[in-house]
Amino acid sequence: MEEKYDGVLLGMAQAMDGGIDQLLDVFFSFLRRKTDFFTGAVGDQARKMVLKKFEEHQAKAIADKAPPAKKETPRPAPGIAEVTDAEAAHIEASKKAPAPAPAP
């Protein structure tokens, strides 16, 4: 549903020289003139509603901008594994092989 009105809102934003500030002004002017948003709310209810939605969308924006968490490749659990005679000989040979001499 978030994207349903993107075309209309984007068109409005592009038509305004005042940017986001003007877009917000137009939106709140509409609420003032055509609804009871400000006068029908009890106490600070309208302000709290606006701040709640602002904080929800701010958190989403921050989460969307965060780098994705790296997924670790699962490693096999350490333990005892059965190997063939050839694999065992290779393992033993690699243990006995001398380390290469450092380059001068």
All heavy atoms as an XYZ file, in Angstrom:
786
protein
N       0.820     -1.189      0.000
C       0.000      0.000      0.000
C       0.868      1.258      0.000
O       0.442      2.276     -0.505
C      -0.915      0.003      1.217
C      -1.546      1.343      1.418
S      -3.211      1.275      1.899
C      -3.416      2.916      2.487
N       2.070      1.191      0.569
C       2.919      2.369      0.636
C       3.165      2.986     -0.736
O       3.267      4.191     -0.873
C       4.262      2.031      1.275
C       4.203      1.835      2.762
C       5.577      1.636      3.365
O       6.533      1.349      2.624
O       5.691      1.773      4.583
N       3.261      2.168     -1.755
C       3.625      2.656     -3.085
C       2.418      3.063     -3.931
O       2.594      3.601     -5.022
C       4.434      1.581     -3.800
C       5.735      1.271     -3.087
C       6.464      0.077     -3.673
O       5.980     -0.509     -4.652
O       7.515     -0.283     -3.131
N       1.239      2.847     -3.422
C       0.023      3.093     -4.201
C      -0.072      4.544     -4.688
O      -0.497      4.795     -5.806
C      -1.206      2.742     -3.356
C      -2.516      2.918     -4.082
C      -3.676      2.468     -3.217
C      -4.991      2.621     -3.955
N      -6.125      2.186     -3.136
N       0.324      5.493     -3.872
C       0.174      6.909     -4.211
C       1.503      7.567     -4.603
O       1.582      8.795     -4.701
C      -0.455      7.666     -3.032
C      -1.821      7.120     -2.678
C      -2.004      6.312     -1.566
C      -2.922      7.387     -3.483
C      -3.248      5.801     -1.257
C      -4.168      6.873     -3.185
C      -4.320      6.077     -2.064
O      -5.562      5.568     -1.764
N       2.528      6.773     -4.852
C       3.841      7.326     -5.188
C       3.791      8.247     -6.405
O       4.410      9.310     -6.408
C       4.867      6.217     -5.431
C       5.382      5.597     -4.150
O       4.968      6.034     -3.058
O       6.204      4.661     -4.240
N       3.069      7.852     -7.420
C       2.993      8.666     -8.634
C       2.394     10.036     -8.360
O       2.925     11.066     -8.806
N       1.298     10.068     -7.621
C       0.627     11.331     -7.305
C       1.524     12.197     -6.433
O       1.723     13.389     -6.700
C      -0.723     11.069     -6.589
C      -1.344     12.362     -6.095
C      -1.670     10.321     -7.501
N       2.093     11.602     -5.391
C       2.938     12.364     -4.472
C       4.220     12.840     -5.140
O       4.670     13.965     -4.907
C       3.252     11.529     -3.226
C       2.047     11.253     -2.332
C       2.382     10.201     -1.276
C       1.562     12.535     -1.679
N       4.803     12.003     -5.983
C       6.010     12.401     -6.688
C       5.715     13.556     -7.642
O       6.489     14.520     -7.726
C       6.611     11.218     -7.450
C       7.957     11.463     -8.116
C       9.006     11.866     -7.093
C       8.407     10.215     -8.856
N       4.590     13.484     -8.326
C       4.181     14.576     -9.207
C       4.003     15.878     -8.436
O       4.427     16.948     -8.885
N       3.386     15.784     -7.262
C       3.213     16.968     -6.425
C       4.566     17.525     -5.989
O       4.816     18.730     -6.079
C       2.361     16.635     -5.198
C       0.904     16.393     -5.488
S      -0.016     15.823     -4.029
C       0.244     17.168     -2.889
N       5.432     16.643     -5.517
C       6.741     17.081     -5.018
C       7.556     17.736     -6.123
O       8.232     18.748     -5.892
C       7.494     15.886     -4.423
N       7.504     17.181     -7.320
C       8.264     17.735     -8.442
C       7.713     19.083     -8.892
O       8.447     19.907     -9.420
C       8.279     16.749     -9.609
C       9.132     15.527     -9.331
C       9.014     14.465    -10.415
O       8.036     14.408    -11.151
N      10.011     13.594    -10.489
N       6.437     19.304     -8.682
C       5.815     20.559     -9.097
C       6.060     21.691     -8.102
O       5.794     22.857     -8.404
C       4.310     20.356     -9.278
N       6.583     21.363     -6.936
C       6.782     22.373     -5.892
C       8.232     22.828     -5.846
O       9.142     22.020     -5.750
C       6.374     21.788     -4.534
C       4.923     21.449     -4.458
S       4.507     20.749     -2.863
C       2.871     20.159     -3.203
N       8.402     24.145     -5.889
C       9.749     24.706     -5.808
C      10.301     24.634     -4.383
O      11.514     24.665     -4.186
C       9.747     26.168     -6.273
C       9.428     26.297     -7.759
O       9.726     25.345     -8.513
O       8.877     27.337     -8.147
N       9.414     24.542     -3.405
C       9.834     24.574     -2.002
C      10.251     23.239     -1.431
O      10.524     23.128     -0.242
N      10.271     22.199     -2.243
C      10.731     20.890     -1.800
C       9.840     20.263     -0.736
O       8.621     20.470     -0.698
N      10.475     19.496      0.148
C       9.748     18.756      1.192
C       8.984     19.703      2.108
O       7.858     19.414      2.517
C      10.730     17.892      2.027
C      11.424     16.863      1.141
C      10.023     17.223      3.191
C      10.499     15.842      0.530
N       9.584     20.845      2.427
C       8.929     21.806      3.314
C       7.581     22.241      2.738
O       6.576     22.277      3.440
C       9.844     23.015      3.531
C       9.328     23.930      4.623
O       9.102     23.439      5.752
O       9.146     25.128      4.351
N       7.557     22.521      1.453
C       6.309     22.936      0.807
C       5.334     21.768      0.722
O       4.129     21.952      0.906
C       6.583     23.513     -0.579
C       5.339     24.119     -1.204
C       5.592     24.719     -2.570
O       6.684     24.627     -3.118
N       4.579     25.346     -3.139
N       5.822     20.581      0.436
C       4.953     19.404      0.370
C       4.263     19.169      1.721
O       3.055     18.925      1.783
C       5.748     18.165     -0.042
C       4.964     16.859     -0.163
C       3.916     16.945     -1.270
C       5.914     15.696     -0.426
N       5.026     19.272      2.803
C       4.434     19.119      4.139
C       3.433     20.237      4.421
O       2.368     19.989      5.008
C       5.530     19.102      5.210
C       6.415     17.867      5.227
C       7.571     18.049      6.201
C       5.619     16.620      5.568
N       3.756     21.451      4.012
C       2.845     22.575      4.209
C       1.525     22.339      3.486
O       0.442     22.558      4.041
C       3.505     23.872      3.732
C       2.717     25.094      4.140
O       2.280     25.167      5.319
O       2.517     25.986      3.284
N       1.604     21.868      2.249
C       0.402     21.577      1.467
C      -0.414     20.468      2.136
O      -1.640     20.551      2.241
C       0.765     21.211      0.010
C      -0.416     20.621     -0.734
C       1.306     22.425     -0.719
N       0.268     19.428      2.612
C      -0.421     18.307      3.251
C      -1.152     18.756      4.527
O      -2.335     18.470      4.715
C       0.572     17.186      3.561
C      -0.053     16.014      4.249
C      -0.915     15.166      3.575
C       0.206     15.762      5.589
C      -1.507     14.091      4.209
C      -0.385     14.686      6.228
C      -1.239     13.854      5.543
N      -0.443     19.501      5.381
C      -1.076     19.942      6.623
C      -2.149     20.997      6.356
O      -3.157     21.059      7.080
C      -0.033     20.445      7.623
C       0.685     19.305      8.303
C       2.016     19.042      8.014
C       0.032     18.492      9.209
C       2.679     17.992      8.628
C       0.679     17.441      9.824
C       2.003     17.178      9.536
N      -1.980     21.796      5.316
C      -3.025     22.746      4.925
C      -4.288     21.997      4.506
O      -5.406     22.378      4.876
C      -2.523     23.627      3.780
O      -3.567     24.414      3.267
N      -4.107     20.907      3.744
C      -5.249     20.077      3.354
C      -5.949     19.517      4.596
O      -7.187     19.577      4.709
C      -4.779     18.925      2.457
C      -5.808     17.850      2.287
C      -6.885     18.024      1.428
C      -5.711     16.666      3.001
C      -7.850     17.033      1.294
C      -6.668     15.673      2.868
C      -7.743     15.856      2.010
N      -5.181     18.979      5.539
C      -5.784     18.436      6.762
C      -6.534     19.517      7.534
O      -7.623     19.267      8.071
C      -4.704     17.808      7.659
C      -4.056     16.532      7.159
C      -2.956     16.088      8.110
C      -5.077     15.423      6.967
N      -5.995     20.728      7.573
C      -6.636     21.834      8.288
C      -7.931     22.272      7.615
O      -8.949     22.482      8.265
C      -5.668     23.023      8.382
C      -6.265     24.272      9.021
C      -5.288     25.440      9.059
N      -4.631     25.720      7.786
C      -5.153     26.452      6.800
N      -6.363     26.975      6.917
N      -4.466     26.667      5.693
N      -7.891     22.380      6.287
C      -9.036     22.923      5.551
C     -10.139     21.911      5.275
O     -11.320     22.257      5.242
C      -8.572     23.510      4.213
C      -7.706     24.737      4.337
C      -7.192     25.272      2.999
N      -6.271     24.321      2.349
C      -6.574     23.554      1.305
N      -7.763     23.617      0.746
N      -5.676     22.721      0.800
N      -9.768     20.642      5.083
C     -10.745     19.664      4.602
C     -11.097     18.558      5.595
O     -11.904     17.692      5.294
C     -10.224     19.003      3.311
C      -9.957     19.988      2.180
C     -11.242     20.652      1.727
C     -10.976     21.586      0.550
N     -12.188     22.223      0.071
N     -10.452     18.561      6.756
C     -10.747     17.524      7.753
C     -10.836     18.158      9.139
O     -10.561     19.345      9.319
C      -9.652     16.429      7.786
O      -8.486     16.941      8.421
C      -9.317     15.913      6.398
N     -11.170     17.354     10.115
C     -11.173     17.823     11.506
C      -9.929     17.306     12.243
O      -9.925     17.160     13.457
C     -12.447     17.391     12.220
C     -12.555     15.890     12.394
O     -11.775     15.144     11.752
O     -13.414     15.441     13.176
N      -8.875     17.040     11.503
C      -7.661     16.475     12.084
C      -7.171     17.294     13.280
O      -6.829     16.739     14.318
C      -6.560     16.389     11.022
C      -5.267     15.817     11.529
C      -5.140     14.453     11.758
C      -4.174     16.635     11.762
C      -3.943     13.914     12.217
C      -2.978     16.112     12.223
C      -2.865     14.745     12.454
N      -7.140     18.609     13.143
C      -6.616     19.456     14.220
C      -7.673     19.785     15.265
O      -7.372     19.839     16.455
C      -6.056     20.760     13.641
C      -4.846     20.548     12.763
C      -4.957     20.615     11.392
C      -3.606     20.272     13.315
C      -3.853     20.430     10.575
C      -2.495     20.079     12.506
C      -2.619     20.157     11.141
N      -8.896     20.006     14.848
C      -9.937     20.442     15.786
C     -10.698     19.279     16.414
O     -11.261     19.434     17.494
C     -10.939     21.364     15.075
O     -11.515     20.660     13.967
C     -10.267     22.631     14.588
N     -10.709     18.128     15.767
C     -11.455     16.990     16.302
C     -10.634     16.139     17.247
O     -11.171     15.308     17.982
N      -9.340     16.357     17.263
C      -8.470     15.572     18.137
C      -8.562     16.102     19.568
O      -8.745     17.289     19.792
C      -7.036     15.654     17.645
N      -8.437     15.190     20.510
C      -8.482     15.556     21.915
C      -7.058     15.855     22.388
O      -6.154     15.037     22.218
C      -9.086     14.415     22.763
C      -9.075     14.770     24.238
C     -10.490     14.094     22.278
N      -6.879     17.043     22.949
C      -5.571     17.413     23.504
C      -4.469     17.365     22.462
O      -4.555     17.970     21.406
N      -3.450     16.591     22.773
C      -2.256     16.487     21.934
C      -2.317     15.290     20.986
O      -1.294     14.871     20.458
C      -1.039     16.340     22.866
C       0.070     17.298     22.520
O      -0.194     18.254     21.781
O       1.201     17.077     22.978
N      -3.500     14.751     20.764
C      -3.662     13.523     19.983
C      -3.137     13.651     18.557
O      -2.455     12.756     18.054
C      -5.139     13.118     19.969
C      -5.413     11.759     19.402
C      -6.897     11.396     19.495
O      -7.741     12.255     19.714
N      -7.188     10.129     19.311
N      -3.408     14.753     17.870
C      -2.955     14.941     16.491
C      -1.434     15.007     16.439
O      -0.797     14.367     15.592
C      -3.562     16.207     15.895
N      -0.826     15.760     17.350
C       0.637     15.877     17.403
C       1.267     14.510     17.666
O       2.232     14.127     17.011
C       1.053     16.858     18.492
C       2.574     16.963     18.660
C       2.937     17.836     19.851
N       2.389     19.168     19.754
C       3.002     20.194     19.169
N       4.174     20.012     18.621
N       2.444     21.365     19.122
N       0.716     13.763     18.596
C       1.246     12.435     18.917
C       1.141     11.492     17.724
O       2.043     10.690     17.473
C       0.522     11.850     20.128
C       0.884     12.524     21.433
C       0.110     11.948     22.600
C       0.438     12.681     23.890
N      -0.363     12.182     25.011
N       0.040     11.599     16.972
C      -0.150     10.747     15.801
C       0.911     11.056     14.744
O       1.505     10.141     14.168
C      -1.557     10.955     15.217
C      -1.903      9.990     14.104
S      -3.539     10.298     13.351
C      -4.609     10.407     14.762
N       1.157     12.337     14.507
C       2.164     12.736     13.516
C       3.547     12.273     13.961
O       4.308     11.707     13.163
C       2.135     14.267     13.294
C       3.327     14.726     12.478
C       0.830     14.677     12.622
N       3.890     12.490     15.212
C       5.210     12.077     15.713
C       5.374     10.561     15.683
O       6.464     10.057     15.367
C       5.433     12.610     17.129
C       5.673     14.110     17.211
C       5.756     14.556     18.673
C       6.923     14.513     16.462
N       4.313      9.824     15.991
C       4.382      8.362     15.954
C       4.695      7.875     14.543
O       5.576      7.031     14.344
C       3.066      7.764     16.445
C       3.034      6.257     16.400
C       1.677      5.708     16.818
C       1.659      4.214     16.620
N       0.325      3.655     16.733
N       3.986      8.409     13.557
C       4.222      8.002     12.168
C       5.605      8.445     11.690
O       6.285      7.724     10.963
C       3.136      8.553     11.238
C       1.790      7.902     11.460
C       1.896      6.402     11.229
C       0.608      5.682     11.520
N       0.742      4.227     11.374
N       6.035      9.637     12.104
C       7.374     10.097     11.758
C       8.422      9.132     12.300
O       9.329      8.712     11.582
C       7.620     11.507     12.324
C       9.055     11.941     12.193
C       9.510     12.511     11.021
C       9.948     11.760     13.240
C      10.836     12.902     10.896
C      11.271     12.134     13.118
C      11.717     12.706     11.942
N       8.302      8.766     13.564
C       9.281      7.868     14.191
C       9.266      6.480     13.557
O      10.312      5.866     13.379
C       9.030      7.798     15.699
C       9.404      9.101     16.389
C       8.888      9.209     17.810
O       8.175      8.289     18.287
O       9.186     10.241     18.456
N       8.089      5.975     13.202
C       8.000      4.666     12.529
C       8.743      4.691     11.199
O       9.534      3.795     10.892
C       6.538      4.292     12.273
C       5.765      3.855     13.488
C       4.293      3.609     13.173
O       3.906      3.526     11.980
O       3.506      3.501     14.137
N       8.507      5.734     10.417
C       9.115      5.804      9.085
C      10.599      6.166      9.158
O      11.381      5.730      8.315
C       8.330      6.760      8.185
C       7.021      6.160      7.758
N       6.920      5.287      6.701
C       5.779      6.263      8.285
C       5.664      4.892      6.582
N       4.960      5.467      7.534
N      10.985      6.911     10.165
C      12.400      7.202     10.360
C      13.157      5.912     10.680
O      14.224      5.648     10.126
C      12.590      8.216     11.489
C      14.046      8.597     11.702
C      14.225      9.560     12.851
O      13.554      9.438     13.879
N      15.112     10.530     12.673
N      12.600      5.076     11.543
C      13.231      3.799     11.888
C      13.334      2.897     10.659
O      14.359      2.230     10.450
C      12.446      3.106     13.007
N      12.287      2.873      9.837
C      12.326      2.068      8.609
C      13.411      2.573      7.659
O      14.128      1.785      7.038
C      10.972      2.098      7.900
C       9.897      1.277      8.570
C       8.592      1.378      7.791
C       7.477      0.626      8.466
N       6.208      0.721      7.718
N      13.523      3.896      7.529
C      14.524      4.480      6.630
C      15.934      4.133      7.094
O      16.801      3.793      6.287
C      14.343      5.995      6.556
N      16.157      4.195      8.396
C      17.474      3.853      8.945
C      17.769      2.377      8.723
O      18.872      2.010      8.319
C      17.550      4.228     10.438
C      17.541      5.764     10.583
C      18.780      3.631     11.100
C      17.327      6.262     11.992
N      16.775      1.527      8.949
C      16.963      0.084      8.744
C      17.208     -0.234      7.271
O      18.048     -1.082      6.949
C      15.746     -0.680      9.258
N      16.505      0.457      6.379
C      16.690      0.226      4.939
C      18.076      0.644      4.480
O      18.633      0.053      3.566
C      15.644      1.004      4.124
C      14.244      0.449      4.277
O      14.093     -0.682      4.777
O      13.289      1.155      3.891
N      18.637      1.668      5.110
C      19.933      2.194      4.702
C      21.097      1.397      5.304
O      22.219      1.462      4.805
C      20.043      3.655      5.114
C      21.103      4.397      4.389
C      20.875      5.888      4.473
C      21.847      6.560      3.549
N      21.287      7.559      2.723
N      20.843      0.638      6.363
C      21.897     -0.127      7.023
C      22.388     -1.236      6.098
O      21.612     -1.825      5.347
C      21.364     -0.733      8.323
N      23.699     -1.515      6.145
C      24.210     -2.604      5.302
C      23.607     -3.932      5.740
O      23.368     -4.145      6.930
C      25.720     -2.576      5.542
C      25.909     -1.829      6.809
C      24.725     -0.924      6.971
N      23.345     -4.807      4.789
C      22.748     -6.094      5.158
C      23.709     -6.891      6.029
O      24.927     -6.839      5.855
C      22.514     -6.794      3.818
C      23.385     -6.083      2.840
C      23.601     -4.692      3.366
N      23.152     -7.605      6.961
C      23.964     -8.434      7.852
C      24.594     -9.565      7.060
O      23.958    -10.164      6.195
C      23.098     -8.991      8.980
N      25.861     -9.805      7.353
C      26.555    -10.889      6.653
C      26.094    -12.219      7.218
O      25.993    -12.390      8.432
C      28.064    -10.765      6.832
C      28.654     -9.580      6.125
C      30.159     -9.567      6.275
C      30.760     -8.391      5.542
N      32.218     -8.334      5.697
N      25.813    -13.131      6.317
C      25.426    -14.471      6.740
C      26.683    -15.317      6.800
O      27.454    -15.362      5.847
C      24.425    -15.087      5.765
C      23.084    -14.406      5.769
C      22.109    -15.126      4.863
C      20.757    -14.448      4.891
N      19.793    -15.132      4.035
N      26.885    -15.941      7.928
C      28.044    -16.803      8.060
C      27.762    -18.148      7.415
O      26.671    -18.685      7.535
C      28.390    -16.996      9.536
C      28.932    -15.734     10.180
C      29.450    -15.996     11.584
O      29.826    -17.142     11.878
O      29.466    -15.046     12.357
N      28.766    -18.650      6.725
C      28.644    -19.966      6.122
C      28.738    -20.990      7.239
O      29.695    -20.980      8.011
C      29.779    -20.203      5.101
O      29.753    -19.131      4.157
C      29.605    -21.532      4.402
N      27.743    -21.847      7.337
C      27.803    -22.835      8.415
C      28.994    -23.776      8.219
O      29.270    -24.233      7.116
C      26.478    -23.592      8.308
C      25.927    -23.259      6.971
C      26.570    -21.988      6.519
N      29.700    -23.996      9.284
C      30.851    -24.898      9.237
C      30.423    -26.226      9.846
O      29.627    -26.258     10.779
C      32.013    -24.318     10.035
C      32.530    -23.031      9.438
C      33.701    -22.532     10.217
N      34.181    -21.284      9.631
C      35.171    -20.590     10.108
N      35.797    -21.022     11.192
N      35.548    -19.475      9.534
N      30.985    -27.286      9.327
C      30.639    -28.569      9.928
C      31.137    -28.615     11.375
O      32.176    -28.043     11.695
C      31.365    -29.594      9.058
C      32.367    -28.825      8.266
C      31.920    -27.405      8.232
N      30.377    -29.261     12.189
C      30.749    -29.371     13.592
C      32.034    -30.189     13.709
O      32.220    -31.182     13.005
C      29.625    -30.048     14.375
N      32.940    -29.745     14.585
C      34.163    -30.518     14.754
C      33.834    -31.893     15.329
O      32.907    -32.042     16.110
C      34.991    -29.688     15.731
C      34.023    -28.795     16.410
C      32.878    -28.618     15.474
N      34.578    -32.845     14.913
C      34.331    -34.194     15.408
C      35.215    -35.186     14.688
O      36.186    -34.835     14.028
N      34.870    -36.406     14.809
C      35.634    -37.476     14.181
C      34.929    -37.854     12.888
O      33.723    -38.039     12.855
C      35.713    -38.695     15.126
C      36.418    -38.279     16.415
C      36.401    -39.857     14.444
C      36.396    -39.326     17.491
N      35.712    -37.910     11.813
C      35.157    -38.287     10.522
C      35.924    -39.488      9.989
O      37.136    -39.598     10.162
C      35.267    -37.124      9.546
N      35.220    -40.379      9.369
C      35.853    -41.563      8.783
C      36.494    -41.173      7.455
O      35.909    -40.457      6.654
C      34.815    -42.660      8.560
C      35.420    -43.957      8.107
C      34.390    -45.071      8.015
O      33.254    -44.894      8.489
O      34.745    -46.112      7.457
N      37.737    -41.604      7.247
C      38.448    -41.337      6.002
C      38.930    -42.654      5.422
O      39.075    -43.653      6.136
C      39.651    -40.382      6.224
C      39.175    -39.011      6.651
C      40.638    -40.937      7.217
N      39.208    -42.610      4.138
C      39.737    -43.820      3.483
C      41.220    -43.957      3.818
O      41.848    -43.023      4.329
C      39.565    -43.731      1.960
O      40.381    -42.659      1.489
C      38.116    -43.519      1.562
N      41.794    -45.124      3.512
C      43.224    -45.342      3.750
C      44.054    -44.341      2.961
O      45.058    -43.833      3.451
C      43.614    -46.776      3.376
C      43.058    -47.800      4.371
O      42.731    -47.395      5.516
O      42.940    -48.977      3.994
N      43.645    -44.041      1.730
C      44.390    -43.100      0.893
C      44.342    -41.698      1.503
O      45.348    -40.983      1.534
C      43.832    -43.083     -0.520
N      43.159    -41.291      1.999
C      43.041    -39.974      2.630
C      43.880    -39.911      3.896
O      44.542    -38.906      4.165
C      41.569    -39.671      2.961
C      40.700    -39.436      1.733
C      39.210    -39.356      2.066
O      38.741    -40.064      2.984
O      38.521    -38.576      1.389
N      43.889    -40.988      4.658
C      44.685    -41.032      5.883
C      46.169    -40.900      5.564
O      46.910    -40.188      6.240
C      44.408    -42.326      6.644
N      46.629    -41.595      4.519
C      48.031    -41.514      4.121
C      48.381    -40.085      3.705
O      49.453    -39.572      4.040
C      48.310    -42.492      2.986
N      47.484    -39.428      2.989
C      47.721    -38.047      2.551
C      47.809    -37.113      3.761
O      48.666    -36.226      3.822
C      46.610    -37.609      1.591
C      46.734    -36.186      1.129
N      47.796    -35.749      0.387
C      45.936    -35.110      1.318
C      47.654    -34.464      0.137
N      46.522    -34.054      0.699
N      46.931    -37.297      4.723
C      46.940    -36.462      5.938
C      48.248    -36.653      6.684
O      48.892    -35.688      7.098
C      45.719    -36.799      6.835
C      44.422    -36.368      6.141
C      45.838    -36.125      8.197
C      43.148    -36.877      6.791
N      48.654    -37.899      6.851
C      49.904    -38.198      7.559
C      51.107    -37.609      6.820
O      52.015    -37.056      7.429
C      50.077    -39.707      7.742
C      49.105    -40.321      8.747
C      49.269    -39.757     10.152
O      50.407    -39.499     10.577
O      48.229    -39.549     10.815
N      51.109    -37.713      5.499
C      52.230    -37.190      4.704
C      52.311    -35.677      4.827
O      53.404    -35.105      4.902
C      52.078    -37.608      3.248
N      51.166    -34.997      4.854
C      51.187    -33.538      4.953
C      51.666    -33.085      6.323
O      52.272    -32.032      6.459
C      49.821    -32.960      4.641
O      48.870    -33.347      5.619
N      51.443    -33.902      7.342
C      51.932    -33.565      8.680
C      53.446    -33.707      8.756
O      54.113    -32.965      9.454
C      51.280    -34.472      9.733
C      49.843    -34.156     10.016
C      49.329    -35.084     11.095
C      47.861    -34.867     11.376
N      47.341    -35.788     12.390
N      54.015    -34.681      8.037
C      55.437    -34.966      8.099
C      56.245    -34.122      7.120
O      57.458    -34.056      7.232
C      55.683    -36.448      7.805
C      55.129    -37.352      8.882
C      55.372    -38.798      8.550
C      54.733    -39.702      9.589
N      54.871    -41.111      9.246
N      55.590    -33.489      6.156
C      56.308    -32.704      5.148
C      56.963    -31.517      5.795
O      56.358    -30.830      6.627
C      55.352    -32.246      4.055
N      58.236    -31.234      5.455
C      58.912    -30.076      6.048
C      58.311    -28.775      5.535
O      57.833    -28.698      4.403
C      60.369    -30.245      5.576
C      60.290    -31.089      4.348
C      59.080    -31.960      4.521
N      58.358    -27.775      6.358
C      57.822    -26.467      5.977
C      58.756    -25.841      4.957
O      59.967    -26.041      5.023
C      57.731    -25.562      7.208
N      58.236    -25.126      3.993
C      59.100    -24.506      2.988
C      60.027    -23.477      3.635
O      59.659    -22.794      4.571
C      58.126    -23.827      2.025
C      56.802    -23.825      2.678
C      56.835    -24.830      3.784
N      61.242    -23.377      3.123
C      62.235    -22.449      3.657
C      61.830    -21.033      3.296
O      61.331    -20.786      2.200
C      63.603    -22.792      3.076
N      62.066    -20.097      4.223
C      61.710    -18.704      3.923
C      62.581    -18.153      2.805
O      63.738    -18.501      2.677
C      61.958    -17.966      5.234
C      62.748    -18.888      6.100
C      62.601    -20.265      5.556
N      62.021    -17.299      2.011
C      62.741    -16.693      0.895
C      63.754    -15.687      1.422
O      63.468    -14.966      2.390
C      61.766    -16.002     -0.049
N      64.958    -15.636      0.812
C      65.979    -14.679      1.308
C      65.636    -13.255      0.973
O      64.932    -12.845      0.219
C      67.254    -15.111      0.607
C      66.868    -16.018     -0.499
C      65.477    -16.457     -0.230
